[in-house]
Structures are given as C-alpha cells and as structure tokens.
Amino acid sequence: MSRVVISKKLLRVAGKTNVDFRLIGEGDRVLVGLSGGKDSLALVHILKHIQRHAPFDFEFEACTIKYGMPDENYNYLIEHCKEHDIKHIVYDTNIFEISQDTIRENSSFCSYFSRMRRGALYTYAQENGFNKVALGHHLDDTVESFFMNMFYNGTLRAMAPIYKTDRGFHLIRPLIQVREKQLMAFARENNLQTIGDEACPAMLRDVKMPYARANMKIWLESLEKENKNIFKMIKASFKHIHDDTLFDPTRWDRDDI
C-alpha cells in the first residue's frame, strides 16, 4: 500500500477546526461526500488519520454519488479506498435522467446538480443511520460564497463549520479553515488522480457555466497579490462580528436607543 503523506500544517489546521467547533466526537457515525476531487480526497485521508490517532472512537464512510450518466467510471476511487482501508460506497441515482425533463437548455444548472447530489447524500445518510455528513469545503470556498452573497444577493452569509439540517443530522466542514492551495499541494505531493469538473453532468450539455464564482476567485486572487494576508484577515473577521453596527435593528440593544 502506498503511503499518503499529509503535511503537519494541514493536519494542525484540520485538528484545530475539529476542536474549536466540536465537529466529530465519541461515537459519531460520519458520512463523507467523496466526489474524487482534491478536497474530498484530502478530507477522507485526514479523517482516517484522526481516526487512528484521536483519543475517541468514531466511524466514517465515504460515499460517491453516481448520477446515472453514460460511461460514469469510479473504479479509481473504489480501488483507492480499498488500498487505504477507507470504507466506501458508490450510491446509484437517476439524477441525470431526471434532469432531462427539469432543466432548460442554455440555463445555468451546476447548482441544480449540486442540490440533487447533496439530497442523495442526505438520503443515504438518513437510511443508514449516520448522525453527521462531512463535506470538503475549504476557506477559499466560504470566502468566495461570502462575497457572492453580498454582491449578488445582498446578504451577509458564509458557510458554517457545523449546523443541524432539517433532516435531523449535522452537516460538518472539517476543512473550512484550510486554504485551497494546501489541498492542491496535498494532491500533487501524493500523485493523486483527481476527478474535476469533467465529471459534472453539465459538461454533457450546452449550458452556461458558473462564471460568477470564477470571477470572484480571480478578484480574490488579485486582492491577495496586493495583500498576502487578506485571507487571514477575512478569516479573523468571521470570528469578530459587530452586528450591532449593521443595518438590522433586530440585532441592536434596544436599551441603548
């Protein structure tokens, strides 16, 4: 079995995130969304490391959602998980077939497949007794989402490290304080065969791609070139919120008015 190397810094950030937000503890049963991208591959290996070294016991299983597309192939993921003793299931769905009747041509529907994939993951978690679902979102994801919500929706909203879903279990994001470049380095250093956007059903049809997020990533990269600490400061601001200075009167102390 080839040994997967995880940097001490990456393990330290993920470990601190787990402690800070109490993501995984004794007796938890965690379902991990494994798409095969760099983020989810890093996540399953980090959880495997934590499982081996943490002073508490928990279970986790990786789940890959199969859209039901022609020529969909997850053999590499299946073999990779077997090699590294990671419990793994490929969950069959008919998401692609359903999409033929529910999505118009030339419309942007990457978010549609994201919602359907998340729903399938939730269904498998519910049917198999998992109390937590883990996703591989990282710090760059939540910063991009924060500014997209601000610029396009007029809301102050990011991605929570942990929250309780309507279905009764918790969704957790163990990599939420990790930079994307750390995950890229992890995949590169371990020569991992990652699955990218080419596996998305959107690639098989004439659709508009999510340009807003791509533009947001470019904008943030330009800011980081000017200020190398920009992500560090944004992350700090997520923990130091003075919501009584904003325009929502329901958050003010009425005794001071």
C-alpha positions as CSV (number, residue, x, y, z in Angstrom):
1,M,0.0,0.0,0.0
2,S,1.4,3.4,-1.0
3,R,1.7,5.8,1.9
4,V,-0.3,9.0,1.8
5,V,1.7,12.0,3.2
6,I,-0.3,14.8,4.9
7,S,1.6,17.9,5.9
8,K,1.8,18.8,9.6
9,K,0.3,22.2,8.9
10,L,-2.7,20.7,7.1
11,L,-3.3,18.3,10.0
12,R,-2.9,21.0,12.5
13,V,-5.5,23.3,10.9
14,A,-8.0,20.5,10.5
15,G,-7.4,19.2,14.0
16,K,-7.9,22.7,15.5
17,T,-11.1,23.2,13.5
18,N,-12.4,19.9,14.9
19,V,-11.6,21.0,18.4
20,D,-12.9,24.6,18.0
21,F,-16.3,23.7,16.6
22,R,-16.6,20.2,18.1
23,L,-17.3,18.6,14.7
24,I,-16.5,14.9,15.5
25,G,-16.6,13.2,18.8
26,E,-17.1,9.9,20.6
27,G,-19.5,7.5,18.9
28,D,-20.2,9.7,15.8
29,R,-21.1,8.0,12.5
30,V,-19.9,10.3,9.8
31,L,-20.8,10.1,6.1
32,V,-18.2,11.8,3.8
33,G,-19.2,13.1,0.4
34,L,-16.4,11.8,-1.9
35,S,-16.5,13.3,-5.4
36,G,-12.9,12.3,-6.1
37,G,-11.7,15.9,-6.3
38,K,-8.7,17.1,-4.3
39,D,-10.9,18.5,-1.4
40,S,-12.9,15.3,-0.7
41,L,-9.8,13.1,-1.2
42,A,-7.9,15.1,1.3
43,L,-10.8,15.0,3.7
44,V,-11.1,11.2,3.8
45,H,-7.4,10.8,4.4
46,I,-7.4,13.5,7.1
47,L,-10.4,11.7,8.8
48,K,-8.5,8.4,8.5
49,H,-5.5,10.0,10.3
50,I,-7.7,11.5,13.0
51,Q,-9.5,8.1,13.4
52,R,-6.1,6.4,14.0
53,H,-4.8,9.0,16.5
54,A,-7.7,10.7,18.2
55,P,-8.5,9.8,21.9
56,F,-12.1,9.0,20.9
57,D,-13.7,6.5,18.6
58,F,-15.9,7.3,15.6
59,E,-16.8,5.7,12.3
60,F,-16.8,7.2,8.9
61,E,-17.7,6.0,5.4
62,A,-17.1,7.7,2.1
63,C,-20.0,8.0,-0.3
64,T,-19.7,8.8,-4.0
65,I,-22.9,9.8,-5.7
66,K,-23.4,8.3,-9.2
67,Y,-25.5,10.5,-11.4
68,G,-26.6,7.7,-13.8
69,M,-24.7,9.1,-16.8
70,P,-23.3,7.0,-19.6
71,D,-19.7,5.9,-19.1
72,E,-19.6,7.1,-15.5
73,N,-16.5,5.4,-14.0
74,Y,-15.4,5.5,-10.4
75,N,-13.0,2.5,-10.5
76,Y,-10.0,4.6,-9.4
77,L,-11.9,5.8,-6.3
78,I,-13.1,2.4,-5.5
79,E,-9.6,0.9,-5.7
80,H,-8.0,3.9,-3.9
81,C,-10.3,3.5,-0.9
82,K,-9.7,-0.3,-0.8
83,E,-6.0,0.3,-0.9
84,H,-6.2,2.7,2.1
85,D,-8.8,0.8,4.1
86,I,-11.4,3.5,3.7
87,K,-15.0,2.2,3.8
88,H,-16.6,3.4,0.5
89,I,-19.9,3.1,-1.3
90,V,-20.9,4.3,-4.8
91,Y,-24.6,5.3,-4.4
92,D,-26.6,4.9,-7.6
93,T,-29.1,7.6,-8.5
94,N,-31.1,8.7,-11.6
95,I,-30.2,12.4,-11.2
96,F,-29.1,12.7,-14.8
97,E,-32.3,11.2,-16.2
98,I,-34.4,13.4,-14.0
99,S,-32.5,16.5,-15.2
100,Q,-33.5,15.9,-18.8
101,D,-37.1,16.9,-18.1
102,T,-36.5,19.5,-15.4
103,I,-33.7,21.8,-16.8
104,R,-33.9,24.0,-19.8
105,E,-31.2,24.2,-22.4
106,N,-28.8,27.1,-22.1
107,S,-29.6,27.6,-18.5
108,S,-27.1,27.6,-15.7
109,F,-27.7,24.4,-13.7
110,C,-24.5,23.5,-11.9
111,S,-26.3,24.5,-8.7
112,Y,-29.1,22.1,-9.7
113,F,-26.8,19.1,-9.7
114,S,-25.1,20.3,-6.5
115,R,-28.5,20.3,-4.8
116,M,-29.5,16.9,-6.2
117,R,-26.2,15.4,-5.2
118,R,-26.5,16.8,-1.7
119,G,-30.1,15.5,-1.4
120,A,-28.9,12.0,-2.5
121,L,-26.1,12.1,0.1
122,Y,-28.6,13.2,2.8
123,T,-30.9,10.3,1.8
124,Y,-28.2,7.7,2.1
125,A,-27.1,9.2,5.5
126,Q,-30.7,9.0,6.8
127,E,-31.3,5.5,5.5
128,N,-28.1,4.2,7.1
129,G,-28.1,5.8,10.5
130,F,-25.3,8.4,10.1
131,N,-25.6,11.4,12.5
132,K,-23.2,13.6,10.6
133,V,-22.4,14.4,7.0
134,A,-19.0,15.8,6.1
135,L,-18.2,17.9,3.1
136,G,-14.9,19.1,1.8
137,H,-15.5,22.9,1.6
138,H,-12.4,24.9,2.4
139,L,-11.6,28.5,3.4
140,D,-11.5,29.8,-0.2
141,D,-15.0,28.3,-0.8
142,T,-16.5,30.2,2.1
143,V,-14.8,33.5,1.3
144,E,-16.0,33.3,-2.3
145,S,-19.5,32.4,-1.1
146,F,-19.5,35.3,1.4
147,F,-18.7,37.9,-1.2
148,M,-21.0,36.3,-3.8
149,N,-23.9,36.5,-1.3
150,M,-23.0,40.1,-0.6
151,F,-22.6,41.3,-4.2
152,Y,-25.4,39.2,-5.8
153,N,-27.9,38.6,-3.0
154,G,-27.5,41.5,-0.7
155,T,-26.9,39.2,2.4
156,L,-24.1,38.6,4.8
157,R,-23.7,34.9,4.8
158,A,-20.8,32.4,4.7
159,M,-20.5,28.6,5.2
160,A,-21.0,27.4,8.8
161,P,-18.4,24.8,10.1
162,I,-21.3,22.9,11.6
163,Y,-25.1,23.1,11.5
164,K,-28.1,20.9,12.1
165,T,-30.0,20.1,8.9
166,D,-33.8,19.8,8.6
167,R,-33.4,16.0,8.4
168,G,-32.0,15.9,12.0
169,F,-28.3,15.2,11.5
170,H,-25.4,17.7,11.4
171,L,-23.5,18.8,8.4
172,I,-19.8,19.5,9.1
173,R,-17.0,21.0,7.2
174,P,-13.7,19.9,8.7
175,L,-11.6,21.7,6.1
176,I,-13.3,25.1,6.4
177,Q,-10.2,26.8,7.7
178,V,-7.8,25.2,5.2
179,R,-6.6,27.1,2.2
180,E,-7.3,25.6,-1.3
181,K,-3.6,25.8,-2.2
182,Q,-2.9,23.4,0.7
183,L,-5.3,20.8,-0.7
184,M,-3.7,21.3,-4.2
185,A,-0.3,20.6,-2.7
186,F,-1.6,17.5,-0.9
187,A,-3.0,16.0,-4.2
188,R,0.2,17.0,-6.1
189,E,2.6,15.6,-3.5
190,N,0.7,12.3,-3.4
191,N,0.3,12.0,-7.1
192,L,-3.5,11.5,-6.7
193,Q,-5.7,11.0,-9.7
194,T,-8.3,13.6,-9.0
195,I,-11.8,14.0,-10.6
196,G,-12.7,17.5,-11.6
197,D,-15.5,19.4,-13.4
198,E,-15.3,17.0,-16.3
199,A,-17.4,14.5,-14.2
200,C,-20.2,17.0,-13.8
201,P,-23.3,16.3,-15.9
202,A,-23.3,19.9,-17.0
203,M,-20.3,19.1,-19.3
204,L,-22.6,16.9,-21.4
205,R,-25.0,19.7,-22.4
206,D,-24.9,23.2,-23.8
207,V,-25.2,25.2,-20.6
208,K,-23.9,28.4,-19.1
209,M,-21.1,27.8,-16.6
210,P,-21.0,29.4,-13.2
211,Y,-19.0,32.5,-14.3
212,A,-19.8,34.5,-11.1
213,R,-17.7,32.2,-8.9
214,A,-14.9,32.0,-11.4
215,N,-14.8,35.8,-11.5
216,M,-14.9,36.0,-7.7
217,K,-11.9,33.7,-7.5
218,I,-10.0,35.9,-9.9
219,W,-10.9,39.0,-7.9
220,L,-9.8,37.5,-4.6
221,E,-6.5,36.3,-6.2
222,S,-5.9,39.9,-7.3
223,L,-6.5,41.1,-3.7
224,E,-4.2,38.5,-2.3
225,K,-1.4,39.7,-4.7
226,E,-1.8,43.2,-3.2
227,N,-2.1,42.0,0.4
228,K,-0.7,38.5,1.2
229,N,-2.6,38.4,4.5
230,I,-6.0,39.2,3.0
231,F,-7.5,35.6,3.6
232,K,-6.0,35.7,7.1
233,M,-7.8,38.9,7.9
234,I,-11.1,37.8,6.3
235,K,-11.0,34.6,8.4
236,A,-10.4,36.7,11.5
237,S,-13.4,38.9,10.6
238,F,-15.6,35.8,10.5
239,K,-14.9,35.4,14.3
240,H,-15.1,39.1,15.3
241,I,-18.6,40.2,14.3
242,H,-20.0,43.5,15.5
243,D,-23.5,43.0,14.2
244,D,-24.9,45.9,16.2
245,T,-23.1,48.3,13.8
246,L,-25.1,47.0,10.8
247,F,-28.5,48.0,9.5
248,D,-30.6,45.3,11.1
249,P,-32.5,46.8,14.1
250,T,-33.4,43.4,15.4
251,R,-29.8,42.9,16.3
252,W,-29.4,46.2,18.3
253,D,-29.5,46.5,22.0
254,R,-32.9,48.4,22.3
255,D,-31.9,49.8,25.7
256,D,-29.2,51.9,24.1
257,I,-31.6,53.6,21.7
